[in-house]
């Protein structure tokens, strides 16, 4: 996540992107009929919350803790 946010910041510095990005899908996947389950961390809500926390911290934290590296938004963060 840190490498992704470094590249995103570089694109912003060149004027080719903003600083707000969507993360991958964070849905809690419970039923294969909904499709595309391989893109989600699984059906364990605690494991998913830990995954999301680590991902967002890795994306937003930079060398200076006073500033966000990028602003990360969770895409489809909900449970069915």
C-alpha positions as CSV (number, residue, x, y, z in Angstrom):
1,X,0.0,0.0,0.0
2,X,2.9,2.4,0.7
3,X,4.3,1.8,-2.7
4,X,0.9,2.4,-4.3
5,X,0.5,5.7,-2.5
6,X,4.0,6.8,-3.4
7,X,3.3,6.2,-7.1
8,X,-0.1,8.0,-6.7
9,X,1.7,11.0,-5.1
10,X,4.2,11.1,-8.0
11,X,1.3,11.2,-10.5
12,X,-0.2,14.1,-8.5
13,X,3.1,15.9,-8.5
14,X,3.1,15.7,-12.3
15,X,-0.5,17.0,-12.5
16,X,-1.9,13.7,-13.9
17,X,-4.0,12.7,-10.9
18,X,-5.7,14.0,-7.7
19,X,-5.0,12.8,-4.2
20,X,-8.3,10.9,-3.6
21,X,-8.3,7.3,-4.6
22,X,-10.6,4.3,-4.2
23,X,-9.2,1.1,-2.6
24,X,-10.1,-2.3,-3.9
25,X,-13.4,-3.8,-3.0
26,X,-13.7,-4.5,0.7
27,X,-17.1,-6.3,0.7
28,X,-17.6,-9.2,3.0
29,X,-18.2,-12.0,0.5
30,X,-20.7,-14.6,1.7
31,X,-22.4,-16.0,-1.4
32,X,-20.6,-17.0,-4.7
33,X,-23.8,-16.1,-6.7
34,X,-22.8,-12.4,-6.4
35,X,-19.7,-13.0,-8.5
36,X,-16.2,-11.7,-8.4
37,X,-15.5,-13.1,-4.9
38,X,-11.8,-13.4,-5.6
39,X,-11.4,-9.6,-5.2
40,X,-12.5,-9.6,-1.6
41,X,-10.7,-10.7,1.6
42,X,-13.4,-13.2,2.6
43,X,-16.3,-13.6,4.9
44,X,-14.6,-13.1,8.3
45,X,-15.6,-9.6,9.5
46,X,-12.7,-9.3,12.0
47,X,-10.1,-10.4,9.4
48,X,-11.6,-8.0,6.9
49,X,-11.5,-5.1,9.4
50,X,-7.8,-5.8,10.1
51,X,-7.1,-6.0,6.4
52,X,-8.8,-2.7,5.8
53,X,-7.1,-1.0,8.7
54,X,-3.6,-2.0,7.5
55,X,-4.4,-1.1,3.9
56,X,-5.7,2.4,4.7
57,X,-2.8,3.1,7.1
58,X,-0.3,2.0,4.4
59,X,-2.0,4.2,1.8
60,X,-2.4,7.3,3.9
61,X,0.7,7.4,6.1
62,X,3.8,9.1,4.8
63,X,7.1,10.3,6.3
64,X,5.4,13.2,8.1
65,X,2.6,12.0,10.3
66,X,0.9,15.4,10.2
67,X,-0.1,15.0,6.5
68,X,-1.9,12.3,4.6
69,X,0.1,10.9,1.6
70,X,-3.2,10.3,-0.2
71,X,-6.9,10.3,0.8
72,X,-8.1,6.7,0.5
73,X,-11.8,5.8,0.3
74,X,-13.0,2.2,0.7
75,X,-14.9,1.1,-2.4
76,X,-18.1,-0.9,-1.6
77,X,-17.4,-1.1,2.1
78,X,-20.5,-2.9,3.3
79,X,-21.9,-6.3,4.1
80,X,-24.9,-7.9,2.5
